[in-house]
């Protein structure tokens, strides 16, 4: 649990630093070119969740987030002998979740700024916490899922 907490703390700190830098450097809702037609920094405030769903329902989002953190804690409390991949996955996931929760509690919105256009598709603007959540969840699905399938196969 200590390793997960350390990874979560590192993700949270990186997320906070980047959000503070963007907030203090870039004008709100202005697209700033880094690599033309590919990568921009756009300081924007997301009052919802992913893709702005549940916009304006900040208390609902905070409550759901706290429930998710509790469920992850309960899951981790019962786990023993976790692989490094599992530790990293949960660390990324929790660090990202707490990073966005911090914004919702203290600002009423999440600070997003990473803005990509790939193959003419303009992706939703996101942040470091979002990246950590997606990567952590993906790693859990791929590696935890394959471990469970391997365990089922080997027990037959």
Secondary structure, 3 states (H helix, E strand, C coil): CHHHHHHHHHHHHHHHHHHHHHHHHCCECCEEEEECCCEEEEEEEECCCHHHCCCCCHHHHHHHHHHHHHHHHHHHHCCCCCCHHHHHHHHHHHHHHHHHHHHHHHHCCEEEEEEEEECCEECCCECHHHHHHHHHHHHHHHHHHHHHHHHHHHCC
